[in-house]
Amino acid sequence: MIRIYTKPKGQIPDYEEPVILHAEAPTVRDFCNRLHKSIVSQFQYAWVWGSSVKHQPQRVGLDHVLMDEDVVQIVKKE
């Protein structure tokens, strides 16, 4: 079980209510599906801060594996 924090564009991360993922190696796709099923179809890329990436932030795709306490900002297609 890991905690993933959301970060709306232009705002600070929401550390009060993390999204809990139960998968063994949860991906950004799992995170999106946990938020809402329609997000994956609108997904363009995500910015991730935390221990799962080399650079802070790093642009990732749906198959990126997340780690505990990562912060994710989703960018949708326009």
C-alpha positions in Angstrom: 0.0 0.0 0.0 1.5 3.4 -1.0 0.4 7.0 -0.8 0.4 9.2 -3.8 -0.2 13.0 -3.5 -1.9 15.1 -6.1 -0.7 18.5 -7.3 -3.1 20.8 -9.2 -1.3 23.0 -11.8 0.0 26.2 -10.2 -0.8 25.0 -6.6 1.1 23.3 -3.8 0.6 19.5 -3.4 -2.3 18.3 -1.3 -0.6 16.4 1.5 -3.9 16.1 3.5 -5.6 13.5 1.4 -3.3 11.1 -0.4 -4.6 8.6 -3.0 -3.9 5.1 -1.7 -2.8 2.5 -4.2 -2.7 -1.2 -3.3 -0.9 -2.7 -6.3 2.5 -4.2 -5.9 4.1 -1.9 -8.6 1.5 0.8 -9.2 1.8 2.8 -12.4 0.6 6.2 -13.3 -2.3 4.4 -15.2 -3.4 2.8 -11.9 -3.3 6.2 -10.3 -5.4 7.8 -13.0 -8.0 5.0 -12.9 -8.2 5.4 -9.1 -9.1 9.1 -9.6 -11.5 8.7 -12.5 -11.9 6.2 -15.4 -12.0 8.9 -18.0 -8.7 10.5 -17.2 -6.7 7.8 -19.1 -8.4 8.7 -22.4 -7.5 12.4 -21.8 -4.0 11.8 -20.5 -1.1 13.4 -22.3 1.7 13.1 -19.7 2.4 13.5 -15.9 4.9 15.4 -13.9 6.2 13.4 -10.9 8.2 14.5 -7.9 9.7 11.9 -5.5 11.9 8.9 -5.2 10.6 7.1 -8.4 12.2 9.7 -10.7 15.8 10.9 -11.3 14.9 14.6 -11.8 12.5 16.7 -9.8 10.1 17.0 -11.5 10.3 14.4 -14.3 7.9 14.0 -17.2 6.5 10.5 -17.4 4.0 8.3 -19.2 1.2 5.9 -18.1 3.6 3.0 -17.6 5.9 4.8 -15.0 6.0 2.9 -11.7 5.2 5.1 -8.7 6.7 4.9 -5.2 5.4 5.8 -1.8 4.8 9.5 -1.2 5.4 10.6 -4.9 3.6 13.7 -6.0 1.8 13.6 -9.4 0.5 16.3 -11.6 -1.5 15.1 -14.6 -1.5 17.0 -17.9 -4.5 16.3 -20.1 -4.8 16.7 -23.9 -6.2 20.0 -25.0 
